[in-house]
């Protein structure tokens, strides 16, 4: 009787030998992803405009992590980021276009300023576009690579974000789908991670620890999956899966990390439970 060797054995360090860029890597989801990628054997480049925070993370993690100042809305900055990565490491395996900003609390389209829309498009959508463009430029000759984006669960359910934010996140998801259709021929996978609401570096810096805890409890209560609180580490773990060889045949996926929020109608469930 022949012995069958499992083809599903992966190294404990799931990104061993890979080179990864994480934009918006100095705080929030990005910072959690940088640490998790590094713990799993990757050489990581932190790209951000928060120089002190980014450099501090690089200093703490050591020689396999470096920080490069990069405004993702500026193509020269993005080109320099990718070119410097290639000069330093000779390759780019994972480009995680995670940098993003919020605008304001929910409101009517009548209250939305064009300046808000322009600002979000410039960072969230244009930044993702430029990151993907310059990653593809170096990945195509490699015939291998992974491009990831942070979108949002607002791409799966309406009415939970501002209109400006929704425009940018739907645009990112559309870009990911189009890229998956173009870049398959070069062995490049393209996917999105779309989280439910969580407290990240963008909002956390303005809150006390008690306020953060209260906000997380409120989000958890509004969510579908009880007993769990989504934190940046949870989104980072989803990104790790998509970046790893475990997802070697996964492309064109919008991995929604929302505890089932976007597929459940709570109004109907509550109505039934009342009887």
C-alpha positions as a printed NumPy array, in Angstrom:
array([[  0.   ,   0.   ,   0.   ],
       [  1.537,   3.276,  -1.071],
       [  2.092,   6.133,   1.329],
       [  0.397,   9.357,   0.303],
       [  2.237,  12.535,   1.204],
       [ -0.032,  15.477,   1.88 ],
       [  0.351,  18.352,  -0.575],
       [ -1.18 ,  20.724,   1.963],
       [  1.796,  21.067,   4.28 ],
       [  2.789,  24.723,   4.635],
       [  5.705,  26.19 ,   6.572],
       [  5.001,  27.61 ,  10.009],
       [  6.307,  30.903,   8.657],
       [  3.771,  31.33 ,   5.9  ],
       [  5.584,  34.156,   4.053],
       [  9.127,  32.816,   4.409],
       [ 11.396,  34.423,   1.798],
       [  8.741,  36.802,   0.467],
       [  9.1  ,  40.585,   0.129],
       [  6.021,  42.641,   0.99 ],
       [  5.061,  46.313,   0.882],
       [  2.293,  47.509,   3.21 ],
       [  1.   ,  51.006,   2.537],
       [ -0.517,  52.79 ,   5.5  ],
       [  1.718,  50.473,   7.505],
       [  2.485,  52.803,  10.395],
       [ -0.819,  52.401,  12.254],
       [ -4.07 ,  50.476,  12.46 ],
       [ -4.636,  47.536,  10.116],
       [ -1.376,  48.309,   8.322],
       [  0.767,  48.167,  11.464],
       [ -0.854,  44.892,  12.553],
       [ -0.224,  43.463,   9.083],
       [  3.413,  44.565,   9.079],
       [  4.04 ,  42.745,  12.357],
       [  2.137,  39.607,  11.267],
       [  3.878,  39.443,   7.881],
       [  7.253,  39.879,   9.639],
       [  6.429,  37.185,  12.193],
       [  5.68 ,  34.896,   9.261],
       [  9.087,  35.362,   7.662],
       [  8.535,  38.226,   5.2  ],
       [ 10.84 ,  41.134,   4.561],
       [  8.475,  44.078,   4.968],
       [  8.574,  47.641,   3.697],
       [  6.361,  50.056,   5.623],
       [  5.033,  52.877,   3.429],
       [  3.307,  55.793,   5.119],
       [  3.433,  59.544,   5.741],
       [  3.567,  59.069,   9.526],
       [  7.355,  59.077,   9.654],
       [  7.889,  58.781,  13.412],
       [  5.406,  55.94 ,  13.835],
       [  6.667,  54.054,  10.773],
       [ 10.327,  54.366,  11.666],
       [  9.627,  53.326,  15.248],
       [  8.   ,  50.075,  14.085],
       [ 10.922,  49.386,  11.73 ],
       [ 13.433,  50.015,  14.522],
       [ 11.625,  47.642,  16.876],
       [ 11.254,  44.803,  14.372],
       [ 14.819,  44.953,  13.054],
       [ 16.705,  44.525,   9.804],
       [ 13.979,  42.713,   7.865],
       [ 11.645,  45.709,   8.181],
       [ 12.279,  49.197,   6.819],
       [ 10.294,  52.396,   6.518],
       [  9.927,  54.526,   3.381],
       [  8.03 ,  57.816,   3.364],
       [  5.315,  57.569,   0.72 ],
       [  2.276,  59.69 ,  -0.068],
       [  0.252,  57.14 ,  -2.036],
       [ -1.561,  59.881,  -3.959],
       [  1.791,  60.984,  -5.433],
       [  2.979,  58.77 ,  -8.293],
       [  6.625,  59.775,  -7.88 ],
       [  6.481,  58.6  ,  -4.264],
       [  4.872,  55.286,  -5.222],
       [  7.36 ,  54.688,  -8.031],
       [ 10.229,  55.42 ,  -5.653],
       [  8.735,  53.035,  -3.074],
       [  8.646,  50.132,  -5.52 ],
       [ 11.999,  50.921,  -7.132],
       [ 13.702,  51.172,  -3.731],
       [ 12.19 ,  47.82 ,  -2.745],
       [ 13.561,  46.188,  -5.894],
       [ 16.983,  47.776,  -5.352],
       [ 17.074,  46.506,  -1.77 ],
       [ 15.587,  43.035,  -2.154],
       [ 15.59 ,  42.255,  -5.883],
       [ 11.903,  41.326,  -5.993],
       [  8.398,  42.189,  -4.803],
       [  6.039,  39.349,  -3.894],
       [  3.192,  41.098,  -2.075],
       [  1.829,  44.602,  -2.572],
       [ -0.792,  45.399,   0.059],
       [ -2.496,  48.666,  -0.89 ],
       [ -3.995,  49.356,   2.504],
       [ -3.569,  53.131,   2.992],
       [ -6.857,  54.929,   3.375],
       [ -8.676,  57.779,   5.075],
       [-12.182,  58.497,   6.352],
       [-14.166,  61.672,   5.844],
       [-16.923,  62.244,   8.425],
       [-19.975,  60.768,  10.073],
       [-22.865,  59.6  ,   7.95 ],
       [-24.853,  62.317,   6.214],
       [-26.895,  63.162,   3.169],
       [-25.349,  63.579,  -0.261],
       [-26.697,  67.137,  -0.01 ],
       [-24.225,  67.777,   2.823],
       [-21.247,  66.283,   1.017],
       [-18.57 ,  68.676,  -0.161],
       [-16.726,  68.018,  -3.414],
       [-13.5  ,  68.619,  -1.504],
       [-14.321,  65.594,   0.699],
       [-14.874,  63.445,  -2.363],
       [-11.657,  64.642,  -4.023],
       [ -9.604,  63.989,  -0.887],
       [-10.891,  60.431,  -0.424],
       [-10.535,  59.574,  -4.094],
       [ -6.965,  60.91 ,  -4.08 ],
       [ -5.83 ,  58.706,  -1.211],
       [ -8.102,  55.657,  -1.188],
       [ -8.702,  55.061,  -4.878],
       [ -5.85 ,  56.802,  -6.682],
       [ -3.413,  55.495,  -4.067],
       [ -4.602,  51.937,  -4.642],
       [ -4.475,  52.388,  -8.407],
       [ -0.903,  53.7  ,  -8.349],
       [  0.247,  51.001,  -5.939],
       [ -1.191,  48.289,  -8.177],
       [  0.244,  49.881, -11.317],
       [  3.808,  50.002, -10.037],
       [  3.569,  46.599,  -8.362],
       [  2.406,  45.095, -11.657],
       [  5.31 ,  46.8  , -13.419],
       [  7.806,  44.696, -11.462],
       [  5.68 ,  41.585, -10.927],
       [  4.906,  40.971, -14.601],
       [  8.544,  40.164, -15.454],
       [  8.671,  37.892, -12.367],
       [  5.589,  35.988, -13.625],
       [  4.435,  35.879, -10.006],
       [  3.003,  38.132,  -7.336],
       [  0.096,  39.083,  -5.107],
       [ -1.708,  42.436,  -5.031],
       [ -4.047,  43.074,  -2.101],
       [ -6.369,  45.959,  -1.304],
       [ -8.276,  47.034,   1.788],
       [-11.818,  47.752,   0.659],
       [-14.797,  47.696,   3.049],
       [-17.892,  45.693,   3.846],
       [-19.789,  48.685,   2.449],
       [-19.086,  46.989,  -0.908],
       [-21.491,  44.239,   0.216],
       [-24.219,  46.178,   2.011],
       [-25.534,  49.682,   1.445],
       [-26.083,  52.551,   3.832],
       [-23.259,  51.993,   6.326],
       [-20.767,  54.575,   5.085],
       [-20.641,  58.049,   3.637],
       [-21.205,  58.347,  -0.099],
       [-17.656,  59.556,  -0.699],
       [-16.167,  56.601,   1.164],
       [-18.457,  54.141,  -0.656],
       [-17.398,  55.565,  -4.031],
       [-13.735,  54.916,  -3.249],
       [-14.194,  51.438,  -1.801],
       [-16.459,  50.263,  -4.634],
       [-13.852,  51.674,  -7.005],
       [-11.137,  49.616,  -5.324],
       [-13.223,  46.448,  -5.604],
       [-13.908,  47.188,  -9.281],
       [-10.19 ,  47.765,  -9.851],
       [ -9.349,  44.463,  -8.15 ],
       [-11.777,  42.551, -10.372],
       [-10.42 ,  44.158, -13.529],
       [ -6.828,  43.489, -12.5  ],
       [ -7.601,  39.857, -11.709],
       [ -8.911,  39.572, -15.273],
       [ -5.775,  41.157, -16.752],
       [ -2.942,  39.859, -14.597],
       [ -3.858,  36.151, -14.39 ],
       [ -1.71 ,  35.496, -17.457],
       [  1.374,  36.593, -15.511],
       [  0.642,  34.468, -12.445],
       [ -0.359,  37.542, -10.397],
       [ -3.225,  37.147,  -7.943],
       [ -5.417,  40.143,  -6.986],
       [ -7.787,  40.199,  -4.006],
       [ -9.536,  42.495,  -1.512],
       [-10.009,  42.356,   2.229],
       [-13.241,  44.112,   3.236],
       [-13.644,  44.612,   6.981],
       [-16.655,  45.472,   9.077],
       [-16.355,  48.599,  11.211],
       [-13.465,  48.627,  13.643],
       [-11.416,  51.086,  15.65 ],
       [ -8.104,  51.668,  13.859],
       [ -5.231,  54.119,  14.027],
       [ -7.304,  56.704,  12.152],
       [ -9.801,  57.058,  14.998],
       [ -7.986,  55.47 ,  17.895],
       [ -5.503,  58.303,  18.382],
       [ -8.322,  60.703,  19.286],
       [ -9.9  ,  58.392,  21.896],
       [ -9.034,  57.313,  25.417],
       [ -8.668,  53.589,  26.117],
       [-12.1  ,  53.621,  27.785],
       [-13.637,  55.293,  24.729],
       [-11.99 ,  52.756,  22.419],
       [-13.38 ,  49.899,  24.51 ],
       [-16.861,  51.442,  24.485],
       [-16.758,  52.025,  20.717],
       [-15.633,  48.429,  20.094],
       [-18.438,  47.134,  22.334],
       [-20.955,  49.238,  20.408],
       [-19.73 ,  47.964,  17.042],
       [-19.81 ,  44.398,  18.329],
       [-23.382,  44.845,  19.572],
       [-24.49 ,  46.211,  16.19 ],
       [-22.702,  43.371,  14.406],
       [-24.001,  39.908,  13.627],
       [-21.418,  37.61 ,  15.243],
       [-21.821,  37.899,  19.002],
       [-19.003,  37.369,  21.461],
       [-16.357,  38.641,  19.043],
       [-14.825,  42.08 ,  18.533],
       [-13.137,  42.813,  15.206],
       [ -9.704,  44.324,  15.746],
       [ -6.964,  45.244,  13.243],
       [ -5.261,  41.899,  13.939],
       [ -8.329,  40.083,  12.598],
       [ -8.104,  41.897,   9.284],
       [ -4.332,  41.315,   9.185],
       [ -4.892,  37.563,   9.522],
       [ -7.213,  37.638,   6.508],
       [ -4.539,  39.528,   4.538],
       [ -1.933,  36.966,   5.623],
       [ -4.024,  34.138,   4.208],
       [ -4.48 ,  35.902,   0.869],
       [ -0.771,  36.788,   0.686],
       [  0.375,  33.259,   1.481],
       [  0.734,  30.223,  -0.762],
       [ -2.303,  28.761,   0.988],
       [ -4.31 ,  31.043,  -1.32 ],
       [ -2.248,  30.156,  -4.394],
       [ -5.365,  29.671,  -6.555],
       [ -7.436,  32.479,  -5.04 ],
       [ -7.842,  35.563,  -7.221],
       [-10.639,  38.049,  -7.792],
       [-11.985,  37.512,  -4.267],
       [-13.534,  40.133,  -2.004],
       [-12.914,  38.538,   1.404],
       [-15.51 ,  40.215,   3.605],
       [-14.463,  40.096,   7.269],
       [-17.748,  41.136,   8.872],
       [-19.03 ,  38.194,  10.905],
       [-21.858,  37.701,   8.423],
       [-23.207,  41.23 ,   8.892],
       [-23.71 ,  41.878,   5.179],
       [-25.637,  38.661,   4.485],
       [-28.133,  38.841,   7.354],
       [-31.282,  40.947,   7.685],
       [-31.553,  41.498,  11.456],
       [-34.999,  43.1  ,  11.205],
       [-36.572,  39.882,   9.982],
       [-34.699,  37.769,  12.542],
       [-35.74 ,  40.03 ,  15.423],
       [-39.363,  39.957,  14.246],
       [-39.384,  36.153,  14.281],
       [-37.663,  35.98 ,  17.666],
       [-40.325,  38.199,  19.206],
       [-43.005,  35.572,  18.538]])
